Amino acid sequence: MKVLHVLANSPPDVNGYAIRTQKLLTNQSNESVGLTSPWYPDRESMVEDYQIDGITYLRTVHPLRKENNKISHKLVKFFTRKSNSNVRSKVAEIPTKKILPLRIFDFFYFGIFKLGRAARHLFRIGWKVVEEKILIKYFTKRIIEVAKQENAEVIHAHTPYRVGLPALKAARKLRLPFVYEMRGMWEETAVANGRWLRNGPAYRRFQKFETRVLRKADAVVCISETLKQEAISRGVEEAKITVVTNAVESDIAENNTKGETYENSVTILSRGKSTKVIGYIGSLREMEGVDLTAQAVARLKSDGHDVRLFVLTSQAGQIELKQYCDSLGLDDDAVIVGPVPHVQVGPFYDLIDIFVVSRPDTRVTRLVTPLKPFEAMAMGKAVIASKLPALEEIIEDGKTGLLYEPENVDSLCNAISACLNEDDLAENLGHNAKEWVMNNRTWNLVVKNYQAAYQFAIDSMR
């Protein structure tokens, strides 16, 4: 069965979305092909077609990067501007002692300035809606073109609706089965990261379109049972939902590719015989709560434990986390490195004794399961995680890991201390975790569940 996967992004990006995509396409027995969206005009990695491990990713080039005569595309090109992080606005200092005419001038000048900013903000919102409609139409045509070219039998789109909606339109035009994969709740992630207000205009609009695609899909895939229940609460029929969880490669422990960053990390950690490394591998978004892990390590160190903090992550947020660790007195006891290619991540788990997932209690963290705990468990590491529904799906407290009360540093310290003080506990947790993952959560096992979703979608077209 030839499946066209319609995606927001893909490799060579190394975020969880791209990693899941590559693993599922690699493990599907059919000749799958990926098509990425035009929503990232500033990413050089999303311009040229890309091949890796026998998988082809075709691109939908943003109008910003194309020469064409369409007026709508010229408008998109004109209004799309790359952000320049080096440019900072400077406001001239105003003397504290002012004469009346100057105060009147300030009133009119800054009043007009604020009105101008408000008008510009409203224009931006309006333009974003127009741009979205233009790009959705453009993306729909591209999906139709590729689906015909590849003789696709199923169109399988992945979160968010800006990918799902054009894929749905294309599938209906071509009379092909349409499967939509709910990988997360991007509107809730935006709330957790402080970008949007819950129930604000942007939030409500995003959720409305996301729900529309879910309801209209011929079949729906969710990455966790918690997300399945969320989809049902939005009016999606339970019968058309299939759960395909995150997973790991069965040979993950055999990946020993080590780069310069790994060798440097070994040197910097300078472990003694009694040293235990508390670690985390992943992004530093606010919803990951890595600051709580840093607090716990600092407290354990002050209590006399020989512990270090190790974090492998992307560049974003490293400086802020390092500064925070310094303020806690960790200094050289906090090692923060990265990024590295995903193929080089495996050996870094060997540097970690206890892997911590310190996500705070938010709506998105209660519903969405991260990818990294699976990898840590597969590598035989003791995993300590927040007691959240999504994480309780993969960790049985006291058997395959330990759970602690979210946002409670005392509870986290107690869990880590238990592993530090009981010699066999961490080893047994790691052993049980690895056994469970290898028996239940490898890609070659979970990918088989997609067949049920595809068949349901095909049957619904008859």
C-alpha positions in Angstrom: 0.0 0.0 0.0 1.5 3.3 -1.1 1.0 6.0 1.6 1.7 9.7 1.2 2.7 11.2 4.6 2.0 14.9 4.7 4.1 16.5 7.4 4.9 19.8 9.1 8.6 19.1 9.0 11.0 16.1 8.7 14.6 15.0 8.9 17.3 16.4 8.8 15.5 18.2 11.7 16.1 16.3 14.9 13.1 17.2 17.1 10.6 14.5 18.3 8.2 15.2 15.5 10.9 14.5 12.8 12.3 11.5 14.7 8.9 9.8 15.0 8.3 10.5 11.3 11.5 8.8 10.2 11.0 5.8 12.5 7.5 5.1 11.3 8.3 5.5 7.6 11.3 3.3 7.9 9.4 0.6 9.7 6.3 0.6 7.4 6.5 -2.3 4.9 5.1 -0.2 2.0 6.8 2.3 -0.2 6.0 5.4 1.9 7.0 8.9 0.9 7.0 12.1 2.9 5.9 15.6 1.8 6.7 18.6 4.0 4.8 21.8 4.4 5.6 25.4 3.4 5.2 26.7 7.0 8.9 27.1 7.7 10.3 29.6 5.1 13.4 30.3 7.3 14.6 26.7 7.5 17.2 25.8 5.0 16.6 22.1 5.8 13.1 22.4 4.3 14.1 23.6 0.8 15.8 20.7 -1.0 14.3 17.2 -1.3 16.0 14.9 1.2 16.7 11.2 1.4 17.8 9.2 4.4 17.8 5.4 5.0 15.8 4.8 1.9 13.1 7.3 2.7 12.4 10.3 0.5 11.1 13.6 1.8 9.7 15.9 -0.9 9.4 19.6 -0.2 6.8 22.3 -0.6 8.9 25.4 -1.1 7.5 28.6 0.5 6.7 31.3 -2.1 9.4 33.4 -0.4 12.0 31.1 -2.0 10.3 30.8 -5.4 10.2 33.0 -8.6 6.6 33.2 -9.8 4.1 35.7 -11.1 1.1 34.9 -8.9 -0.1 38.1 -7.1 -1.0 36.1 -4.0 2.4 34.6 -3.8 4.0 38.0 -4.3 2.0 39.3 -1.4 3.2 36.4 0.8 6.7 37.0 -0.3 6.5 40.8 0.4 5.1 40.5 3.9 7.2 37.5 5.1 10.3 38.8 6.8 13.0 36.9 8.4 13.5 37.9 12.0 16.9 39.4 12.9 17.7 38.5 16.5 20.6 41.0 16.5 18.4 44.0 16.0 17.1 45.5 19.2 14.9 48.5 19.5 16.3 51.4 21.6 14.1 53.9 23.3 15.7 57.2 24.1 15.8 58.2 27.7 13.5 61.0 28.6 14.6 63.4 31.3 12.7 63.1 34.5 12.2 66.9 34.7 10.1 68.2 31.9 8.5 71.4 31.0 4.8 71.5 30.1 5.2 71.8 26.3 7.4 68.7 26.3 4.8 66.8 28.3 2.1 67.7 25.8 4.5 66.7 23.0 5.1 63.4 24.7 1.3 62.8 25.1 0.7 63.2 21.4 3.9 61.6 20.2 3.7 58.4 22.3 -0.1 58.3 22.0 0.2 58.2 18.2 3.1 55.8 18.5 1.0 53.4 20.6 -2.0 53.7 18.2 0.4 52.9 15.4 1.7 49.8 17.2 -1.9 48.6 17.9 -2.9 49.1 14.2 0.2 47.3 13.1 -0.6 44.4 15.4 -4.2 44.2 14.1 -2.9 44.2 10.5 -0.4 41.4 11.3 -3.3 39.3 12.7 -5.4 39.9 9.7 -2.5 39.3 7.3 -1.7 36.0 9.0 -5.2 34.7 8.4 -4.9 35.8 4.7 -1.5 34.2 4.4 -2.7 31.0 5.9 -5.5 30.7 3.4 -3.1 31.4 0.5 -0.6 28.8 1.7 -3.3 26.2 2.4 -4.5 26.5 -1.1 -0.9 26.4 -2.4 -0.1 23.4 -0.2 -3.3 21.6 -1.3 -2.3 21.8 -5.0 1.2 20.5 -4.1 -0.3 17.5 -2.2 -2.6 16.7 -5.2 0.4 16.9 -7.5 2.6 14.6 -5.4 -0.2 12.1 -4.7 -0.8 11.7 -8.4 3.0 11.5 -9.1 3.5 8.8 -6.4 0.3 6.9 -7.1 -0.7 7.2 -3.4 -3.4 5.0 -2.1 -3.8 6.7 1.2 -3.1 10.2 2.4 -1.8 10.3 6.0 -1.4 13.8 7.5 0.2 14.6 10.8 -0.5 17.4 13.3 -1.2 20.3 13.0 -4.4 21.4 11.1 -2.3 23.6 8.7 -1.0 20.2 7.4 -4.2 18.3 8.0 -6.6 20.7 6.3 -4.9 20.9 2.9 -4.3 17.1 3.0 -8.0 16.6 3.7 -9.0 18.8 0.8 -6.5 17.0 -1.5 -7.8 13.6 -0.4 -11.4 14.6 -1.1 -10.4 16.0 -4.5 -8.7 12.7 -5.4 -11.3 10.5 -3.6 -8.6 8.9 -1.5 -8.9 7.7 2.1 -7.7 10.3 4.6 -6.0 9.5 7.9 -5.1 12.2 10.4 -2.5 11.7 13.2 -3.0 13.6 16.4 0.6 13.8 17.8 0.0 16.6 20.3 -2.0 19.7 21.2 0.0 22.6 19.7 -2.4 25.2 21.2 -1.8 23.8 24.7 1.9 23.8 24.1 1.7 27.4 23.1 -0.1 28.1 26.4 2.4 26.1 28.4 5.3 28.0 26.8 3.6 31.4 27.5 2.9 32.3 23.9 -0.9 32.1 24.0 -3.7 32.6 26.5 -6.0 29.6 27.0 -9.3 30.4 25.4 -7.7 33.5 23.7 -8.6 34.2 20.0 -5.5 32.3 18.6 -6.1 29.3 20.9 -9.8 29.0 20.1 -9.2 29.4 16.3 -6.4 26.7 16.3 -8.5 24.3 18.4 -11.6 24.8 16.1 -9.7 23.9 12.9 -7.9 21.0 14.6 -11.2 19.6 15.8 -12.7 20.0 12.3 -9.9 17.9 10.7 -10.2 15.2 13.4 -14.0 14.9 12.9 -13.8 14.8 9.1 -10.9 12.3 8.8 -11.8 8.8 7.7 -9.6 7.4 10.5 -7.6 9.0 13.3 -4.3 8.0 14.9 -3.4 9.2 18.4 0.0 8.7 20.1 -1.4 7.9 23.5 -4.6 6.8 25.3 -4.9 10.2 26.9 -5.0 11.9 23.5 -7.5 9.3 22.3 -9.8 10.4 25.1 -9.3 14.0 24.2 -10.3 13.3 20.6 -13.4 11.5 21.8 -14.3 14.5 23.9 -14.2 16.6 20.8 -16.8 14.4 19.0 -14.5 11.9 17.2 -16.0 8.4 17.0 -14.1 6.0 19.2 -14.4 3.3 16.5 -12.2 5.3 14.0 -9.4 6.0 16.5 -6.2 3.8 16.6 -3.5 4.4 19.1 0.1 4.1 17.8 2.4 5.1 20.7 5.9 6.4 20.6 8.6 3.7 20.6 12.3 3.0 20.1 14.4 0.9 17.7 15.0 -2.6 19.0 18.7 -2.2 18.4 19.0 1.2 20.1 21.6 -0.1 22.5 23.9 -1.0 19.6 24.2 2.5 18.3 27.7 3.5 19.6 28.4 6.4 17.3 30.4 8.9 19.4 31.4 12.4 18.4 33.6 15.1 19.8 30.8 16.4 22.0 30.6 13.0 23.8 34.3 12.8 24.4 34.3 16.4 25.8 31.3 15.6 28.0 33.2 12.6 29.6 36.1 14.9 30.4 34.0 17.7 31.8 31.9 15.5 34.0 35.1 14.1 35.7 33.2 11.4 37.6 34.6 9.9 40.7 33.8 6.3 41.8 30.9 7.6 44.0 29.6 10.2 41.5 26.0 9.8 40.2 24.8 11.7 37.2 21.3 13.0 37.1 20.4 13.6 33.5 18.0 14.7 30.9 18.1 14.6 27.1 15.6 16.7 25.1 14.4 20.3 24.5 14.4 23.0 27.1 10.9 24.3 26.6 9.1 25.6 29.7 6.8 22.6 29.6 9.8 20.3 30.2 10.5 21.8 33.6 14.3 21.0 33.7 14.8 23.9 36.2 13.1 21.6 38.8 15.7 18.9 38.1 18.4 21.5 38.6 16.9 22.5 41.9 16.8 18.9 43.1 20.4 18.3 42.1 21.5 21.4 43.9 19.6 20.4 47.1 21.0 16.8 47.0 24.5 18.2 46.6 24.1 20.5 49.6 22.9 17.4 51.5 26.3 15.7 50.8 25.5 13.6 47.8 28.2 13.4 45.1 25.9 14.2 42.2 26.2 16.0 38.8 23.6 17.4 36.4 24.0 16.5 32.7 21.8 17.9 30.0 22.0 17.2 26.2 19.8 19.6 24.3 19.5 21.9 21.4 21.1 25.4 21.5 17.8 27.2 22.5 17.7 27.8 26.3 21.2 26.6 27.2 22.5 29.9 28.3 19.5 30.5 30.5 19.7 27.1 32.1 23.4 27.4 32.7 22.9 30.8 34.4 20.1 29.3 36.6 22.4 26.4 37.6 25.1 28.9 38.5 22.6 30.8 40.7 21.9 27.5 42.5 25.6 27.0 43.1 26.1 24.1 40.8 28.7 25.8 38.7 31.0 23.1 37.2 28.6 20.4 38.5 26.1 21.2 35.7 27.2 20.1 32.3 24.9 21.3 29.5 25.9 20.4 25.9 24.5 19.9 22.4 23.1 19.7 19.9 24.3 16.5 18.3 22.8 14.5 15.4 20.2 11.9 16.6 22.4 9.1 15.5 25.0 10.2 18.1 22.5 10.5 21.0 22.7 6.9 22.2 26.1 6.9 23.9 25.1 9.9 26.0 22.7 7.7 28.0 25.7 5.9 29.2 26.8 9.1 31.0 23.5 9.2 33.0 22.7 7.1 36.0 19.2 8.5 36.7 17.1 10.0 33.9 14.5 12.6 35.1 11.4 13.9 33.3 10.4 16.8 35.4 7.4 18.1 33.4 5.1 20.5 35.3 1.4 19.8 35.6 -0.2 21.4 32.6 -3.0 20.3 30.2 -0.5 19.4 27.5 1.8 17.5 29.7 -1.1 15.5 31.2 -2.1 14.4 27.7 1.0 14.1 25.5 3.7 11.5 26.0 7.3 12.6 25.2 9.7 10.4 23.2 12.9 10.5 25.3 11.7 8.4 28.3 11.3 5.5 26.0 14.9 5.8 24.8 16.2 6.1 28.4 14.1 3.0 29.5 15.4 1.1 26.5 18.9 1.9 27.5 18.3 0.4 31.0 18.2 3.6 32.9 16.3 4.3 36.1 13.6 6.9 35.0 12.0 9.3 37.5 9.0 11.2 36.1 6.2 13.5 37.1 3.0 11.7 38.1 1.0 12.7 35.1 -1.6 10.6 33.2 0.5 10.6 30.0 3.6 9.4 31.8 1.7 6.9 33.9 0.9 5.1 30.6 4.6 4.2 30.2 5.9 4.0 33.8 4.6 1.7 36.5 5.6 3.3 39.7 8.1 1.2 41.7 8.5 -1.3 38.9 9.6 0.4 35.6 10.4 3.7 37.2 9.5 6.1 39.9 6.8 8.8 39.9 6.8 12.0 42.0 4.4 14.8 42.6 4.7 17.3 39.8 6.3 20.7 40.6 7.3 19.4 44.1 11.1 19.5 44.5 10.8 17.6 47.9 9.0 14.8 46.2 11.6 14.7 43.4 14.5 14.7 45.8 13.0 11.8 47.7 12.6 9.8 44.6 16.2 10.5 43.5 17.5 9.8 47.0 15.8 6.4 47.0 17.8 5.5 43.9 21.0 6.9 45.4 20.6 5.2 48.8 19.4 1.8 47.6 22.1 0.1 45.5 19.8 -2.4 43.7 16.8 -0.1 43.2 18.1 1.9 40.2 19.5 -1.3 38.6 16.2 -3.2 39.0 14.1 -0.2 37.7 16.4 0.0 34.6 16.2 -3.7 34.0 12.4 -3.8 34.2 12.0 -0.7 32.1 14.2 -2.1 29.3 12.4 -5.4 29.3 9.0 -3.7 29.1 10.0 -1.4 26.3 11.6 -4.2 24.2 8.4 -6.3 24.6 5.9 -3.6 24.0 7.3 -0.4 22.6 9.6 -1.0 19.6 8.8 0.6 16.3 8.6 -2.6 14.4 5.8 -3.7 16.8 3.8 -0.5 17.1 3.9 0.5 13.4 1.8 -2.6 12.7 -1.2 -0.8 14.3 -1.3 1.6 11.4 -2.7 -1.1 9.1 -5.9 -1.1 11.2 -6.3 2.7 10.7 -5.6 2.5 7.0 -8.1 -0.4 6.5 -10.8 1.5 8.5 -10.2 4.6 6.3 -10.4 2.5 3.1 -13.6 0.7 4.3 -15.2 4.0 5.1 -14.9 5.1 1.5 -16.9 2.1 0.2 
